[in-house]
Amino acid sequence: MMMDVTKLLGSQTGISEMLWAVLIVAGYVVASFLVSAMLVRFAPDLRTSFMVRKNFANFLVVPLLLLVEPLFVKKGNRQNSRGVTATLFEKLSGRRLYSRQRYSDYDSYLSREKANSGAKSQGKEES
């Protein structure tokens, strides 16, 4: 037996459906604001708290962020730890993700080369 929502909302309370929609949206915004403020206050290390503090408008999507919060959790305190999502992706795809270390090594190599070439050119001018 299905219940007719319009009869439930409109006839018993005397409030129109548009007003109900406005009240529901306002309640969602207030509840999201309060939940995000409590998260930032009592759980500042969560990724969701960081995202809300970084961009305040994210408080509107706090329920969604809380749903994906377990995906941001790191496994252990190893130096080379990866998120659960990266590990899950590797297992599903059957291939390892590329390491970011390669790019940072390459950048440091380039900066050393630039520094060395600058020192060589200064040494040539003096002699």
Residue pairs with C-beta under 8 A, 6 or more apart in sequence:
6 17
9 15
9 17
9 20
10 16
10 17
15 23
29 60
32 59
32 60
32 61
32 62
32 63
33 59
35 62
35 63
35 66
36 48
36 49
36 52
36 58
36 59
36 62
37 59
39 46
39 48
39 49
39 52
39 62
39 66
40 49
40 52
40 53
43 49
44 50
46 69
47 65
47 69
47 72
48 62
48 65
48 66
48 69
51 58
51 65
52 58
52 59
52 62
52 65
58 65
70 84
71 83
71 84
71 85
72 83
72 84
72 85
73 83
73 84
74 81
74 82
74 83
74 84
75 81
75 82
75 83
75 84
75 87
82 97
86 97
89 97
90 96
90 97
